[in-house]
């Protein structure tokens, strides 16, 4: 129970920014609930005075104020009383519907605002978390948190919370009314009323717990579906080339069927709540009819009083039925809330120190000092790295795939932090710098070309906020991208599509290089920057790359021999360690690993 309350309070934290709107909506619900009670009370004069033309018979222990009003009603004629009731009910329902409209609209506003805020928080958290988090999580699963899971919360807050407050109020006021009438009419009725509610509530709670577990499975399967969709859509060309359409279709059908089974199980239990609640309610009402019918026949209670009691009792069944459904909806939301909080409460591994400072200028050297690094639950991929790079020096890292080259340069902008050792900029540990400040002096061109589904202009300008048009054009010229850009349907305003699918590999890489040229950071990382260029494109862009490297401190993960031969020093890496260093002539003569790499990888 404590855990349920704790989880529910965490769910309600999402609505705290909207507490003012909730107060107004609650007041509207309170007023409409009172109107419901007043409407029910009209049964007594309508049944006894107007339809039966009899005096209203009430138990003697009613409050004096109620007795006074009943005496006045008894004194009115049938036609006059009918006129008053008709006018009163029209006015009452007019204002009641206004209050219902306002509270319904406000609760929908709250629900949509909460969804917007939660999605913003999730996306902000995605930007905050370190890269190691994304290594552990699938893209489709994270998308599911933002879409599917947040949808469950919206349903619970915009509808579930509305019904929870409104139906709770109705059940409370109508329950008080029916209990009071049961006490003054018959103690047997009071006991029956007490028995009905546990019979409805307790089984509903047990069913709802099961719904929560099933909802968790439903959300996992939806995450699996989203993940598979993301993978197969992004890799559609691979699927087709290897003729795996039927295989992928089979996988999708299997996951979809599992989702279908869990959603049906959850739906079956939710639907079961309604007939069960109604049956118990009707069963109780029939027992009440049997007991109180004798009191009516003996003339001890008027038919109007009986009608009011039975109507109030049956009216409680509806809010209780709604509350059981609300409880089931909330169980779904609690499951979704837990998954969302898993993200929101995730701690980034790379954090900014409280006393972190801006890096004003890079003026001396970069030092890797006894650096060890391992990905989570894996062996060390970097071992005792000691490396010094002077300002303006250009170095290359070469080695077999998996030697640790990309991991090493990923430590420079603190995409990861080493488990041992430190990296120094001008004698200061890079952990003492603010992250944005540190990354602002580093630019990268990666073999994994990340382009966005926006214009060519925006993709180049991504490297420099507020870049002017002439700066963008000049960067495109230096990257030898200007000519092909001008041939595009709308030039620099052309939308390049998701992941730049409208462009060739070489064109994508040239846009990435143009982006780095525009940023013009003093430290440049080239992670196999020419790997996607054909020989013609490489020849055309080679001079641009050399100009980009002028006056900068450059780290190159080498792929093309021309790039390797132009650097000051080459570091040979093997199994996470630096095993040798020197220039091309030295290494080709004295290092077997480098010579073999040269012959296998770098020879033209």
N, C-alpha and C positions, 0 to 999 in steps of 0.2 A: 504493500500500500504506500509506504514511504517513497519507494522508487517511482510509483505511478504519479504521486503528487509532485515529486521533483521533476519528472519528465514533463508533466503538464505545465508546471510553472515555467520551465524553459521554453515550451511552446508559446506560452502567453507573453514571453519577453518580446516576441516579434511584434506584438500589438502595442507595446508601451508608448511608442511615438504617437499613436493615435488615441491616447486615453481620453482626450477631450471629446472626440467624436463618439467614443464608446459611451461616455456619460450621457451625451444628448440622446443617442440611440436607446440607451437603457431607460431613460425617462419616458421616451415615446412608447417603449414596450410596456412600461409600468402603467401608463395611462390607458393604453389599449386593453391591458389585462383587467383593469378595474372596470372598464366598459363591458368586458365579457361577463363579469359578475353581475353588473347591473342588468344586462340583457337577460341573463338567466332568471333574475328575480321577477321579471315581468311574467313568468309562467304562472305565478300564483294568482294575480288578479285576472289574468286572461282566462285561466281554467275555471276558477271559482266564481268570480263576479260576472264575467261577460258570457262565457259559454254555458255554465251551469246555473247562472243567476242565483247563486247561494252566497251566504255569508262565509267569509274566510275563517276557517277554524284553525287556531294555532295553539300549540302547547302553552300552558300558563307561565312557564319560566323563561319566556322571551324577554329581552331588555325592554324597558318602558318605551324607549324611543321607537322601537319597531312596532310595539303594540299600538302606539299613538298613530303611526302612519297607516297601519292596517285598519284601525277604526275609521280613519278618514276615507280610505278606499271603500270600505263597506258602506259608507254613507252616500257615495256617489251612485248616480243612475248608470245603467248599462251603456247607453249611447254616449253619454258624456265621458265616461271612463274610457270607452273605446276610442273616442276622438283624441283624448289626452295621450293614450298609449301610442296611437299611430303617429302623432306629431313628434312625440318624445323619441320614439324609436328611429324615425327618419333623421332627426337632428343628431341623435347619438351615433348612428352608423356613419353619417357624413363625417363627423369629426374623428371617429375611430379609424376610418379608412385613410384620412389624412395622416394621422400618427403612424399607421402601419406603413404607408408609402415612405414617409421620412425615415423611419427606422430601417426599412429594407434597403433604401438607397444608400444610407450612411454605412450600413454593414457591408454592402458591396464595395463602396469606396474604400473602406478599411481593408477588406480582403485584397483588392487590387493594389492598394498602396503597399501592403505588407509584402505581396509577391514582388513588386518592383524593388522594395528595399532589400529583401532577402537575396534576390538575384544580383543586385548591386554589391552586396556584401560578399557573396560567393565569388563573383568575378574579381572583386578587389583582393580577396584572399588568394585567388589563383595567381594574381600578379605578385603577391607578396611571397608566396612559397618558393622554396629553392627547387633546383632542377631535379634533385633526388626524389622529390615527391612525384614528379611526372614519370620517373622511371618505374615506380611501383604501380601507378594507376593507368587504366586504359582510357583513351579519349572518350569513347562512347559512354563509359561509366560516369565520367565527370559531367558530360552533357546531360545525362539522365538526372543527375542531382539538380541541375539548374532548371530543367524542364519538368520532368515527371514528378519528382519528389516535391518540388515547390508547388505543383498543382494540387497535390493532396493537402498541403497546408492551406492554400487558398480556399479549398472546399470546406475545410474545417473551420476557418475563421470567418468567411463570408456567409456560410450557411450554418455550419455546426455551432459556431459561437452565438449566432443569432437565435437559433432554436434552443440552445442551452439556456440562454438568459430568459428568452420569452416563455418557453415551455416550462421552465423552472418556476417562473413567476405565476404562470397559470396554474400549474399543479399545486403550488403553495397556497394561493388564495382560494382556489376551488376546493382544495383538500381541507382547508380550515372550515370552509362553509359546509362541506358534506360531513366532516367530523362533528361540527357543532350541531347540525341537524340530527345526526345519528344519536348524539348524546341525549338531546332533549326529547327525541321521539322514542328510541328504544336502545337499551344497552346491547342487545343482540346485534343491531345494525352496526353499532360502533365496533364491535369485535370483528364482524365480517369485513368492515372497511379496513381494519388494521391488517387482516390476513391477505387481502387482495394485493396490496402493494409489494410485499416481499415475494409473492408468487410471480410477479411480473419482473421485478428488478433483479433478483438473484440469478435466475437462468440467463437473463440478458447480459449480465456482467461476465458470466462464464463463456458465453458465446463470443462476446466482444474480445476477450483475451485471445481466443483462437483466431479471430479475425486479424488481430495485430500481428501474430506470427505469420499468417498467410500473406498479409500485406507486405511484410518484409521479403518474403520469397518472390512475390509479384514484382517488387521494385528491383530485386536482383536480376530477375529474368528480363525486365525491361532494359536494365543496364547492359545485359548481354546482347540484347537485340540492337541497341544503339551502337555498342562497340563493334559488332559484326558489320552493321551497315557502314560505319565510318571506314572500317578496314577495306571492305570489298568495293565500296564506291571509289575510294582513293586509289585502290590497286586494281581498278577495272581492267586496265590493259594487261596486267599480269594474268588475271583470271582468264581472259580471252586467249592470250597467247598459249597458255598451258592447257586450254580446253577444260577448265575446271568449273564451268557454269553449273553443271548438274550436281557436282560435289558441294559447291557453295549453297545451291538451292536446298539440297538435303540438310545441310547444317542449319540453314535458316528455318526450315520447316520444323526441325527438331526443337530448336529453342522456342520458336513461336508456339508450338504445341505445348511445351512445358508452361509457358506463360498463360496459355489458354486454360490449362488444367487448374492452375493456382487461382486465376481470376474467377473461374466458375465456382471453386470451393469457397472462396471468400464471398462471392455474390450469393450463393445458396444460403450461407449462414446469415447474411444481412437480411435477405428476404424472409427467412424463417422467423425473424423477430416480430414482424408485423402480424401474421396470423396467430402466432402464439399469444401475443399481448392481447389481441382482440378477443380470442377465445376465453382467456382467463377473465377479462373484463366482463364479457357477456355472461359467463358462468356466475360471477359475483352478482351481477345485476338481477339475474333470475332468482337467486337466493333472496336478494333484497325484496323483489316483487312478491315472492311467496310469503315472507314474514310480514311486510308492511301492508299487504293486501287485506289481511284480517283487520288491521287497525282502521282501514278506510271503510270496510264493510260495517264495522261496529260504530262508525261515526266519530272516532276519537281523533282522527286526522283528516283534514280536507284533501281532496284530490290534488289541489294546487300545491300544497306543501309536499305531498308525495312526488308530484311531478318535478318540483324544484330539487328535491333530494336526489331523485333518480337521474335527472339531467346533470346535476353537479357531479355525481359519481361517475356517470358515463363521460362527462367532459374531462374528468381527470384521466380517463383511459387514453384519450387522444394525446395530451402532452406527455404522458408516461411512455406511450408508444413512440412518440417523436424523440423523447429523451433516450430511449434505448437505441434508436437509429443514430442519434447524435453521438452516443457513446461509441458506437461502432465506427462512425466517421472519424471521431477523435482518435480511436485506436490506430486507424490508418495514418492519420496525421502525426501521431506520436512516433510511429515507425519511420515516417519520412523525416521528421524532425531530428531523430537520432542520427540518421544518415547525413543530414545537412550539418549538424553540429560536429560530426566527425571531421568535416572539412574546416568549419569555422574555428574549431579548437586545435587544429593541426598547427604545430609549431615549426616555423621555418628553421632549417639547419644553419643557413647563413643569415646571421643577424647583425644589425648595426649597433655598435657599442654606444652607450649613453654619452660618452665624451668624444665621439667621433668628430673629426674635423674635415674641412674641405681640403683637397689637394690643390694648392695654388698653381704650382708649376713643377713639371718633371725636368730635372736639370743634371742628374748625375748618372745613376745606374740602377739596374734591377738585379736583385740577388735572390736566388732560391737557396735556402739554407737548410740542409738535412730534411728535405720534404718527403713525407710518406703519405700515400693516399690510397684508400680502398672504398669501393662502393658498398652499400649496406649488405651485410652478411656475405661478403666476398673476400677473397684474398687481396693483398695489396697489389694494385696495378702500377703504382709508382713507388720506388724503393730508394731511399737515401739520395734524392736528387740534389746535387750541388751545382749551381749554374750562376754565372755572373755575366750580365749583358750591359755594356756601356751605352749611354745615350747616343743615338745615331747609328749604333751598330746593327748590322743585319745578320741574323743567324738562321740556320735551317735545321729542322729536326727530321731525320730520316730513320727508317726502320720498317720491319715487317708490320703488317696489319695486326693490331692488338698490342703493339709495343708500348703504348701509353702516350703517344705524341699528342693526340687531341685532348686527352685528359689533362696533360701538363699545361697546355695553353689555356684550358678552361679555368684553371686556378687563378690566372692573372686578373680577370675581371670579377673574381669571386663568384663564379657560377657554382663552385663548390669550395669548401675549405679543407685543407689537409688535416689529417688526424695528428700528424707529428710535423715538427719543423715550422718554418715561416717563410713568407715572401716579403722582401723589403723593397720599397721604393725610396731611394735617397736615404737609406738608413732607417726608415720608419716601416713598421709592420703594416701591410695593407689593410689589416683589420681595424686600424686606427683611423681610417678614412671613411667618410660617408660613402655609401654605395653608389649613389647617383654621381657624386663627384669623381669617384674612382673610374666608373665606367664611361664618364664623359670624355676621358683622355685616351680611350681605347676604341679602335675601330676594327671590324672583322669582316672578312669575306670568306664565307664558308662553302664547302663543297655541297652542303645541304642548303639549296637556295630557297629561302623563305620569302615569298612574295605574297601580297595581299590582294583580295578581290576588289581592287579600286583602280584608279587611273595610273598610268605610267608616271605622271607628274608626282602623285602622292607617294608612290613607291620609292622614287628617288629622293624626295624631300623627307622621307622617314628618317634619314640620317641627320637632319638639321631642322629643328623647329623654327618656323617663320622664314624659311629659305625664300629668297626672291627668285622670280622667273628666270632672270639671266644667270643666276648661280646654278639653277637646275639644268639649264641648257648647256652651260659650260662643262658641268660634270658629265653630262651625257656625251659631249664631244670628246672629252678626255678618255672616256671609257669606250670610245668608238661605237657608241650606241645611237648617236644622233641620226644617222642615215636610215637605219631600220625603223626607228621611232617615227620619223617623218613619213614613212611608207605605210604606217598603220592607218586604219580608216579615219580616226579622229586625232592622229598625232599623239601629243603628250596627254590628251584628254581621253585616250582609249582605255576602256575598262579591260584589264588583262585576264579576268576570269579567276576562278578559284585556283590558288597555287600557281597562277600564271600559265594555265593550260593552253592559252592561245599562242604562246611563244615557244620557240625552239629552246633546247638546252643552252646553246651558246648565247641566245638573246637574254634568257633569264640571268645567266651569269654576268653578262655585261651590265644589266640593271643593278645587280648586287654590287658590282664594282663601282658603278656610278654613285650609288648610295654611300659607299665608303669614301670615295673621293670628295663628295660634298661635305661629309662630316669633318674631314681634314684633321683627325686626331693625331697627336704626336706619337702614339704607339699603334702599330698596325699589325694585325694578325691575318695571315693568308693561309687558310686551311685548305690546301689543294685548290686554290682559287681558280686555276685554269683547267681543272679536270673535265669540265663539261664543254670545252671549246674544241672545235675542229681545228685542223692545222691552219686553215685560212684565217679563222677568227683569232686563233692564238697569235699568229704573226702580226695581225692588225692591232691587237691589244697589248702586246708585249711592251712596246715603248711607253704606253700609258701607265702600265703597272710600274715600270722603272721610275717614271716621273712621280708617281704617287709615293714611291718608297723614298724619294730624295728627302733628306733631312729628318727622316723618321726612324724610330727604333722599330725594327721589323722582326717578327717571328714567322717563319715560313715552315709549314708542313709541306715538304717537297713532293711534287709529282712529276714535274717536267725538269729535265736536266738543265735547261737554259736558266731557270730560276735558281737552281742550286749553285750553279757556277758563278753567279753574280753576287752571292752573299759573302760576308767576311769570314764566318766560321760555320762549320757543319758539325752537328752533334749526332752521333749514331746511337740509337736506342734499341735495346733488346730486352724483352721480358721486364719492362718497367724500370730499367736502369740505363744510365748513360755509360756506354762502354768505351767510347772514344770520341775525340774531337779533332778538328783541323780543317784545312782547306781541301778543295777537291783533289788537287794534285797529290797532297800527302796521303789522303785516305784511299785514293785509288791504287796507291802503291803499297801501302802498309796495312790496310785493314781489309781482311777477307770478307767480312759481312758487307761492308760498304761496296766492295768490288762486285760481290754477287748481286746486291741490290741494283747496282748500276747496270750490270749486264742483263738482269731480268726485267727491271722496272723502268730504268731511266734511259736506256739506249733508244735511239730514235729509229 
